[in-house]
Every structure is written in structure tokens, then in C-alpha cells.
């Protein structure tokens, strides 16, 4: 007999499905708008018209009937039920399969971000190796190109970026299954975590993407995985801090995640409580706790990593003087934030409270995570009382997502939102993890959770497929 849903769950599920269907219809209407106005929807226009409608119909069917299809004979539910994200062979097989797909459908142009500049800068006659904007990332790609060029006859560094992007993607999928196993309390929740993240538009970063963001995005997920293990009492704080410090060294934009690390280190104490069946972790996050072990665990990795980066940059005659000079943060005009009321340089495209800024923010979300923040807002509206307010995991994920969202709202992108979509795309990862934690608590009934999961994953999957297909074509 089907489980009866509460009125809260019925309303929330209906709202999520309505939002999903609205986004599917909006995507079909993309040709009505100009690309400048709706660049987050525009990738679908590169598909043949029949494919657009077929993809929309499939997504809509899953939004409305996904749970019924799941329990029917059409779906190999028994086979999927045997998939364990904790089993190393399963994780390895899925990661390798994902890596093959990343390579087959790799990006075929250099149209986004600094791709063209990076290819020229690493190639003759420039051959740069040391850059403070992404110290370890540029160094790694430059050294790999310098070593591989004579060995494999590479004419430019694109093959290096392709290989490292695909490898980062395979590791990302492997880490994602680990995160799903920790964050999900049962099989449905684990598939929900994996599905929400795997259908984000940021997955494009792993399809041979030429930029400084694939490895740092992997670092963000590894940091989340380590933090979840720390919250369970399985990993020492110093290793969590080390992973995040190294991620900063690949790209300093991830410094926006430091407040979440401070929360873990200074407010959360995993306490192990023993019972008759084993051990159970009880998390305490009620007050500030300062002691030398915590401070050392947080500070030591940062000091060591920063000193190592300074030493590396200095070895290439590009030390702190370059950081404070030619490589000073802020891009071409050294302006960090979107101007409040007046544009003063050619690298500023709009003011904070302008139509252009709003358009870019909305399009960024449509391109990368169309269902994440809308669903979080709907959960807050319809099921606020169900969501735990003092849970350490929820607080940690909210800090990650909130501060990264703040960066996307305030940071001045030199090329504007569309061309710099990749700079802001990693912000969708913490938000997606927050949604994957929130949704099962807002929809505790299993049928409602599965229905909402299908709506989110199908809608985002349709958007992501169009975006990935668009980039397999020449610019």
C-alpha cells in the first residue's frame, strides 16, 4: 500500500515539480530570447529541434513519473540496488567509465575564460610557469607540457589540460561516491547526493576543459569529504585543513571556504559515545573552544603550504614582489568587487544593483545549477520547521554554500558572467551538497523524496547534457 504523504510533503513535492517543469518549458523557449539575455538557456539551441523536444519530454516524464518508473519493471531496480558506493571495485569501475565519457565528449574550443591566453602563455615563445592567480595549477600544467612536449610531440598545451582535466574528473567521481556514502543515510539518499552533484553544469570542467578550475573543484569535494569524516570522528582536523590549504594553492578563490574550516576547528567537537553495538559519534557545536591543538591543526597546514608556494614562486623569480605587483589579485583592473554605483574601468561590466548584474547571476544559476537554490528556497518556505537548525553537518554545509554564493554575487569577473562562467561554477558544489542534506529532512517520506529527487536530477541533467553537447562543437 502506497505511503500516505503529509500535507507539508505534498505541497513541497508539488512545488518542486512545478519549478522543474517551468525550467524545462523555459529551456524550450530559449530561441525566443537573445543570447546576451539568456545565455544560461542558450546551449540547448545547438541541439537539433527534434532532440530539444525529445530531451524536454524525457525530462518532464521523469519529473512527473520518475518514482513510478523506478518501481516498474522498465527500470533495473534490482541491479541498481546492488550498487554500493562504499565498495572500492564499484567506485573504481564507475570512475573509469566516467573518465572515458569525459574524454570522448571533451570540449573542442578555447572560448571560455582565459583558455586562449593560457595556451599561448604556456607555449613558445612565452613559456610561463609561475603565476600567483593559480600557483600550483599553472605550475603543474606548465611543467607537464615542458616534459611531455618533446616526448609526445605536443604542439601546444591543450593535451596536457585535457589529460589532467579528465583525470581530475575521474577522481571527482570517485570522491563523490565517498561523499554520498557519508552524507546519505540510506541507498535513496546516497543516490540523491550523487545525482544532484553529477548533473551540475560544473561537470563540464572535467571534459578536457582548458582553464585553472578542474583541479581546484576536485579539491573542494575532497575537502568536503574530509570534513564529513572529521564530523564523524574518523579523520583528524589537521588533514582537513591540509586539503583545503592545498586547494587554495591551486586557486586562491577557494579562500572563501576558510570560514567553514574555522567553524569545524573552533566550534565542532566530535565526541565518541560507546554503546552496546559499537560506537556512535555525537557532535557538539554549542560554543567556541580554543586550545593550542586546535589552533595548531588549523594554522600549521596553512603556514607550511604558503611557505612552500612562496618558495616555489621565488625559485622562478616570481616571489612576493610579483604578488604585490604584476600578479596582484583582482584581475586586469585590480578591482575585487562589482562596483556599487559607478563603473570606472573597462573590466567592469555593470554595477551591483543593475539589470545586467541580475541577468548574469540568474543565467549563471540556470547554466550550472538550475534546481539547487530554487529547491533550497522551496524547502525553507514549505518545510522550515522540519530542517534541523543545530546539526553540525548542516551548519558546515550552509557556511560553505553561503560564503561561496556571496562570492558569486560580489566578485567582479573581468570577462563578465558568460565568459567567466567557470570562475563561479564551483560555488554550485557546496550548494548542491547542502541541498542533498536538506531535502531528506524536508521530505522524510521515501516516495516524496524519490519524486523530488527525480524532478531535480532530470531537470538538471537535461540542462547539463545540452551544455556539454554545445562544447563538443567548434566555437
C-alpha positions in Angstrom: 0.0 0.0 0.0 1.5 3.4 -1.0 2.7 5.5 1.9 0.4 8.4 2.7 2.2 11.8 2.4 1.8 14.6 4.9 0.3 17.9 3.7 3.7 19.5 4.0 5.4 16.9 1.9 2.6 17.0 -0.8 2.9 20.8 -1.1 6.6 20.8 -1.2 6.8 18.0 -3.7 4.2 19.7 -5.9 6.2 23.0 -5.7 9.4 21.2 -6.7 7.8 19.5 -9.6 6.2 22.8 -10.8 9.6 24.5 -10.6 11.2 21.7 -12.6 8.5 21.8 -15.3 8.8 25.6 -15.5 12.5 25.3 -16.1 12.0 22.7 -18.8 9.5 24.9 -20.6 11.8 27.9 -20.2 14.6 26.0 -21.8 12.4 25.3 -24.8 11.7 29.0 -25.1 15.4 29.8 -25.3 15.3 30.8 -29.0 12.8 33.5 -28.2 15.4 35.4 -26.2 18.7 36.8 -27.3 21.9 35.0 -26.2 23.0 38.1 -24.2 19.8 38.0 -22.2 19.5 34.2 -21.8 23.0 32.7 -22.2 22.2 30.2 -19.4 19.5 28.7 -21.6 21.2 29.2 -25.0 23.2 25.9 -25.2 20.0 24.0 -26.0 19.7 25.9 -29.2 22.7 24.0 -30.5 20.8 20.7 -30.4 18.6 19.8 -33.4 15.0 20.8 -32.8 13.8 17.2 -32.6 16.4 16.5 -29.9 15.4 19.6 -27.9 11.8 18.4 -27.7 12.8 14.7 -27.1 15.1 15.7 -24.2 12.4 18.0 -22.7 9.8 15.3 -23.0 12.1 12.7 -21.3 12.9 15.2 -18.5 9.2 16.1 -18.0 8.2 12.4 -17.9 10.8 11.8 -15.1 9.7 14.8 -13.2 6.1 13.6 -13.2 6.5 9.8 -13.1 10.1 9.1 -12.1 9.2 7.3 -8.9 6.7 5.1 -10.8 9.2 4.3 -13.5 11.7 3.4 -10.7 9.4 0.8 -9.2 8.3 -0.6 -12.5 9.8 -3.4 -14.5 11.2 -0.9 -17.0 13.9 0.2 -14.6 16.5 -2.4 -13.5 15.9 -1.5 -9.9 17.3 -4.8 -8.6 20.6 -4.3 -10.4 20.9 -0.7 -9.1 20.0 -1.8 -5.6 23.2 -3.9 -5.6 25.4 -0.8 -6.3 27.4 0.1 -3.3 29.3 3.4 -3.2 31.4 2.0 -0.4 32.8 -0.9 -2.5 36.2 0.0 -3.9 35.7 -2.0 -7.1 32.4 -0.3 -7.8 33.9 3.1 -7.2 36.8 2.4 -9.5 34.7 1.0 -12.3 32.3 3.9 -12.2 35.2 6.4 -12.1 36.9 4.8 -15.0 33.7 4.8 -17.1 33.2 8.4 -16.3 36.7 9.3 -17.3 36.1 7.6 -20.7 33.0 9.7 -21.2 34.8 12.9 -20.2 37.4 12.2 -22.9 35.0 11.2 -25.6 32.8 14.3 -25.2 35.7 16.7 -24.5 35.4 20.4 -25.2 36.5 21.4 -28.8 37.2 25.1 -28.4 39.0 27.7 -26.3 36.2 30.2 -26.0 35.7 30.4 -22.2 37.7 32.3 -19.6 41.5 32.5 -20.1 41.8 29.4 -22.2 43.4 31.1 -25.2 45.7 33.1 -23.0 46.8 30.1 -21.1 47.5 28.1 -24.3 49.6 31.0 -25.7 51.3 31.7 -22.4 52.5 28.1 -21.8 53.6 27.7 -25.5 56.6 29.2 -27.2 57.8 31.9 -27.0 56.2 32.8 -23.7 56.6 29.6 -21.6 55.3 31.0 -18.3 55.4 28.7 -15.3 54.9 30.9 -12.3 51.6 32.8 -11.8 50.1 33.8 -8.5 46.5 33.7 -9.8 46.7 29.9 -9.7 50.1 29.0 -8.5 50.1 25.2 -8.3 47.7 24.8 -11.2 49.7 26.8 -13.7 53.0 25.3 -12.5 51.7 21.7 -12.8 50.4 22.3 -16.3 53.5 24.1 -17.4 55.9 21.5 -16.2 53.8 18.7 -17.6 53.8 20.5 -21.0 57.6 21.2 -20.9 58.3 17.5 -20.1 55.7 16.0 -22.5 56.2 18.2 -25.5 59.5 16.6 -26.6 58.4 13.2 -25.6 55.0 13.1 -27.3 55.4 15.9 -29.9 52.7 18.1 -28.4 52.4 21.3 -30.4 50.5 23.2 -27.7 49.5 22.5 -24.0 45.9 21.6 -24.9 46.6 17.8 -24.5 48.0 18.5 -21.0 44.9 20.3 -20.0 42.7 17.6 -21.5 44.5 14.8 -19.7 44.6 16.5 -16.3 41.0 17.7 -16.6 39.8 14.1 -17.4 41.9 12.6 -14.6 40.5 15.2 -12.1 37.0 14.3 -13.3 37.6 10.6 -12.7 38.9 11.3 -9.2 36.0 13.7 -8.7 33.5 10.9 -9.4 35.4 8.6 -7.1 35.3 11.2 -4.3 31.7 11.9 -5.0 30.7 8.3 -4.2 32.7 8.6 -1.0 30.8 11.8 -0.1 27.5 10.2 -1.0 28.3 7.2 1.3 29.0 9.6 4.2 26.2 12.1 3.6 23.4 9.7 2.7 21.8 7.7 5.5 20.4 5.1 3.1 20.5 4.0 -0.5 18.0 6.6 -1.7 19.8 9.4 -0.1 23.2 8.2 -1.4 21.9 8.1 -5.0 20.3 11.6 -4.4 23.7 13.1 -3.4 25.4 11.5 -6.4 22.7 12.5 -8.8 22.4 16.2 -7.7 26.1 16.8 -8.0 26.7 14.7 -11.1 24.1 16.7 -13.1 25.6 20.1 -12.2 26.9 22.2 -15.2 30.3 22.3 -13.4 30.9 18.8 -14.7 31.9 20.5 -18.0 35.1 21.3 -16.2 36.2 17.7 -16.4 35.5 17.3 -20.2 39.0 18.3 -21.2 38.5 21.9 -20.0 41.4 24.3 -20.6 41.4 26.5 -17.5 42.6 26.7 -13.9 39.4 25.3 -12.3 39.1 21.4 -12.7 41.7 20.5 -10.1 40.5 23.1 -7.6 37.0 21.8 -8.0 38.2 18.4 -7.1 40.0 19.9 -4.1 36.7 21.4 -2.9 35.0 18.0 -3.0 37.9 16.3 -1.3 37.7 19.0 1.4 34.0 18.3 1.9 34.8 14.5 2.1 37.5 15.1 4.7 35.3 17.4 6.7 32.4 14.9 6.8 34.9 12.3 8.0 36.1 14.7 10.7 32.5 15.3 11.8 32.1 11.5 12.2 35.3 11.3 14.3 37.1 9.4 11.5 39.8 11.9 10.5 42.0 14.4 12.3 41.3 18.1 11.8 44.9 18.7 10.5 44.2 16.7 7.4 41.0 18.6 6.7 43.0 21.9 6.9 45.8 20.5 4.8 43.4 19.6 1.9 41.8 23.0 1.9 45.2 24.8 2.2 46.4 22.9 -0.9 43.2 23.7 -2.7 43.9 27.4 -2.0 47.3 26.9 -3.6 45.7 25.7 -6.8 43.3 28.6 -6.9 43.0 31.4 -4.2 39.3 31.9 -4.9 38.7 28.9 -2.6 39.8 31.1 0.3 36.1 31.8 0.6 35.7 28.4 2.1 38.0 29.2 5.1 35.2 30.3 7.4 33.7 26.8 7.1 37.0 25.3 8.2 37.2 27.8 11.2 33.7 26.6 12.2 34.8 23.0 12.1 38.0 23.7 14.0 36.8 26.1 16.7 33.2 25.1 17.3 32.7 21.4 16.5 33.9 18.6 18.7 33.3 15.1 17.5 32.6 13.1 20.7 32.6 9.3 20.5 29.9 7.7 22.6 30.1 4.0 23.0 27.1 1.7 23.1 26.4 -2.0 23.1 26.5 -2.3 19.3 29.7 -0.3 18.7 30.3 3.4 18.6 28.2 6.4 17.7 29.5 9.9 17.2 27.8 12.7 19.0 28.6 16.2 17.6 28.9 19.2 19.8 28.8 22.7 18.3 27.4 24.8 21.1 30.4 27.1 21.9 33.8 28.4 20.9 36.6 26.1 22.0 40.1 27.4 21.8 43.2 25.3 22.7 46.6 25.0 21.2 46.0 21.7 19.5 43.0 23.1 17.5 44.9 26.3 16.6 48.0 24.3 15.5 45.9 21.9 13.5 44.4 24.8 11.6 47.4 27.1 11.3 50.3 24.6 10.6 49.0 23.4 7.2 48.4 27.0 6.1 51.8 28.2 7.1 53.6 25.2 5.5 51.6 25.4 2.2 52.0 29.2 2.0 55.7 28.9 2.7 56.0 26.2 0.1 54.2 28.3 -2.5 56.3 31.3 -1.8 59.5 29.2 -2.1 58.2 27.8 -5.4 57.3 31.1 -6.8 60.6 32.7 -5.6 62.6 29.9 -7.3 61.2 31.2 -10.6 62.0 34.9 -9.7 58.3 35.5 -9.2 58.0 35.8 -5.4 56.1 38.1 -3.1 57.1 41.2 -5.1 55.2 39.8 -8.1 52.2 39.0 -5.9 52.1 42.6 -4.7 52.9 43.9 -8.2 52.1 42.4 -11.6 50.0 39.5 -10.2 48.1 41.5 -7.6 44.7 39.9 -7.1 41.7 41.4 -8.8 42.3 40.8 -12.5 43.0 43.3 -15.1 42.0 46.4 -13.1 42.8 45.0 -9.6 39.2 45.7 -8.6 37.9 42.8 -6.5 34.2 43.5 -6.3 31.4 44.6 -8.5 31.2 48.4 -8.2 28.2 49.7 -6.1 27.1 52.6 -8.2 29.7 53.6 -10.9 31.9 51.8 -13.3 35.5 53.2 -13.5 37.4 50.7 -15.7 37.0 48.7 -18.9 37.0 45.5 -16.9 33.7 46.4 -15.1 30.5 45.4 -16.9 27.8 46.6 -14.5 27.1 48.0 -11.1 25.9 45.9 -8.1 22.2 46.8 -8.3 21.8 46.8 -12.0 19.7 44.8 -14.5 22.9 43.4 -16.1 24.3 42.1 -12.9 21.0 40.4 -12.1 20.8 38.8 -15.6 24.3 37.3 -15.2 23.5 35.9 -11.7 20.3 34.3 -12.9 22.0 32.9 -16.1 24.9 31.5 -14.1 22.5 29.5 -11.9 20.5 28.4 -15.0 23.6 27.1 -16.7 25.3 25.4 -13.7 22.7 24.5 -11.1 19.1 25.4 -12.2 17.3 23.4 -9.5 19.6 23.8 -6.5 18.8 27.2 -5.0 15.2 27.2 -6.1 14.7 23.9 -4.3 16.5 25.1 -1.2 14.2 28.2 -1.1 11.1 26.0 -1.5 12.3 23.7 1.4 12.7 26.8 3.5 9.2 28.1 2.6 7.3 24.8 3.0 9.3 22.7 5.5 11.4 25.1 7.6 10.2 23.5 10.8 11.5 20.1 9.7 15.0 21.2 9.0 17.4 20.8 12.0 19.0 24.2 12.9 21.7 22.9 15.3 23.1 20.0 13.3 26.8 20.4 12.8 26.8 19.0 9.3 24.0 21.3 8.2 25.7 24.3 9.6 29.0 23.4 8.0 27.4 22.9 4.5 25.4 26.1 4.9 28.6 28.1 5.6 30.3 26.6 2.6 27.4 27.3 0.3 26.6 30.7 1.7 30.1 32.2 1.5 30.6 30.8 -2.0 27.3 32.3 -3.1 28.4 35.6 -1.6 31.5 35.5 -3.8 29.4 35.0 -6.9 27.2 37.9 -6.0 30.0 40.4 -5.3 33.2 39.4 -7.2 34.0 41.4 -10.4 34.6 39.0 -13.3 36.8 40.6 -15.9 35.1 39.0 -18.8 31.6 39.2 -17.4 29.3 36.4 -16.3 29.0 34.4 -19.5 32.7 34.1 -20.5 33.7 33.7 -16.8 31.0 31.1 -16.0 33.7 28.7 -14.9 35.1 31.0 -12.2 31.8 30.9 -10.4 30.7 27.4 -11.3 32.4 25.6 -8.3 30.0 27.6 -6.0 27.3 25.2 -7.1 29.1 22.2 -5.5 28.7 23.3 -1.8 25.1 24.4 -2.5 24.3 21.0 -4.1 25.7 19.2 -1.0 23.6 21.4 1.2 20.5 20.5 -0.9 21.4 16.8 -0.7 21.5 17.1 3.1 18.4 19.3 3.4 15.9 17.5 1.1 15.7 14.2 3.0 14.9 16.2 6.2 12.3 18.3 4.4 10.8 15.2 2.8 11.1 12.4 5.3 8.7 10.1 3.4 10.6 8.0 1.0 8.2 8.3 -2.0 8.2 12.1 -1.7 11.9 12.2 -1.5 12.3 10.0 -4.6 9.8 12.0 -6.5 11.6 15.3 -5.7 15.0 13.6 -6.5 13.8 12.6 -9.9 12.5 16.1 -10.6 15.8 17.7 -9.6 18.1 15.3 -11.3 16.1 15.1 -14.6 15.8 18.8 -15.0 19.5 19.5 -14.2 20.5 16.6 -16.3 18.7 18.0 -19.3 20.4 21.3 -18.9 23.9 19.8 -18.4 23.6 17.5 -21.4 22.8 20.5 -23.7 25.7 22.4 -22.2 28.2 19.6 -22.7 27.0 18.9 -26.2 27.3 22.6 -27.1 31.0 22.5 -26.2 31.8 19.4 -28.3 31.2 21.7 -31.3 33.7 24.2 -32.6 33.2 27.8 -31.3 
